[in-house]
Structures are given as structure tokens and as C-alpha cells.
Amino acid sequence: MARTTTDGRVLRGEETRRAVLHRAVGIASAEGLDALSIGRLATDLGLSKSGVFAGFGSKEELQLATVRAARRIFADAVVAPVADTPTGLPRVRALCEGWLGYSRARVFPGGCFFHEVTAEFDARPGAVRDALADCAREWSDTIVEALAEARTAGTLRPDTDLGDLAFALIAVLEAANSQAVLHDETTPYERAGRLLLRLLRAEAADPADPALA
């Protein structure tokens, strides 16, 4: 009986934590991580403050847990779907188009979660900035790795600077997200799609590669 009661409490605690983090990533993507508070989340979800506090312990831990939750959502939306895409330029293109689709679909209400909160914390040393920097580095490394596979396969020029190209691709993606959210229109995504292809063709061993058609 005691085991059953304990298991039930654990399950309810996990369900509460998932609900809190689902609401938290939505708020933070539109208003920033500083907009999160135990009281607000408890009110929004009809929970007790003590119940929410017990799951996190501090505002910073709530912010860090929100970043971790957003990272998992991002990976499921953008990275996981390309796992079976052939390596090389097809995977690079799929990653970029997946990112545009993630922003366009408003997986997070405010567009890209990381674009919003990184601007909030990029000049504020601490654990939250470190967590965000790790997420940004992980995404950049994912693009660089896909580009490296394309170069090894001979579909990118051997003298391609992978870091520079990844930087340019990510800059286009983030600009599209920012402009689309600001103006509430889809034109930036269409423009970004064209620019991404131009960047890849400029570095492709064969600019007429079918993967870039």
C-alpha cells in the first residue's frame, strides 16, 4: 500500500513538472526567461506555489530546467527528423529547412525559443548563459558536422571553410525567424530558403548538384 502511494505521488510530481515546463517554455519563448516565476506558473496552471516550488527550488533552477526542456523539444523538431536523410548536402539542406519549418510552425509560441532568450542572457554571466551557450554550440556543431560529411563525400569544395559556412547559414535562419515574428509574415522564410541554397551552391563542388535543385 505504501509503495502504491509513493508511486502515485511520484507520478503526479512528474506530471506536474511536465505541465509546468510546457507552460514555461511557451512563456519564455515570447517574453523571456525573466518572465518566469513560481507564482505565475502556479496561477496559470491552477497549482499551489509550494507544489511548483518543490519541483524546482529556485528561479534559476526553473530557468535551467526550461532551457533543458526547450533543447529536447528543439532536437525532436529539427534534428531527429533528419536522422535517416542521406549524409552530405541532402542532410545539410534538411537541417536548415527543418529549422525554418520549426520556426514557421511556432513550435514555441514566440518563434525560436533560443533566439529570444539568448538575446536576454548573452551578456549576463552565469549558469543560464552557460546552458544557452552549450545549446548554441551544439546546434552549430551539428551543422558543421553535416557540412564536414558533405565535404568528405566530395559534394562541397575541399577549401570550404566549414565554420564560416555554418555561421552564415545559421545567421540566415535566425534573421528569418526574427523578421517573421516581428512582422507576422512568411516572406522572410521564403527569402531565407532562397539564400540558403545560394550559400550552399557557392560552396558546392557542383553548383548543379540535384540536392540543391
C-alpha angles and dihedrals in degrees: 000000000000091000091051091050092048092048090050092052092049091050092049090048091053092047091050092049092051091049092049093049093046089055092041096056090049093052094043094049090059104028106020135252093283088065089068119099135162090236096051094048092047091051094045092051099036092244133134118262090232091054093052093042091052089060095055113012099208142027091251092053089049089052092048092048089050091053090050091049091049090050091056092048091049093049091050092049101042114014105034096055092061095053092105096040112112113261120254127043094346090061093044090052092045092052092051094045090045090055092051090048091050091053094041092050091051094231080173114037093233096049116249108017093206095050089056101045098037090062087053096051107024093103096037112089116217146084095303094053090046090053091049091047089053090052092049091048092049092053092046090049090051091056093044091050091051090049091048090054089051091051092048089051089054096245094112123055112265091236094054112131100226095195093052093047093048090049091052094047093050091046090056091048093050093046090052091051093048095048095042093052094043096049097029093229138116099225093096090060092052091047091048091052090056093046093049091055091049091052092050094045090051089060099034120113085225113027087199092059108147089230088068098045 
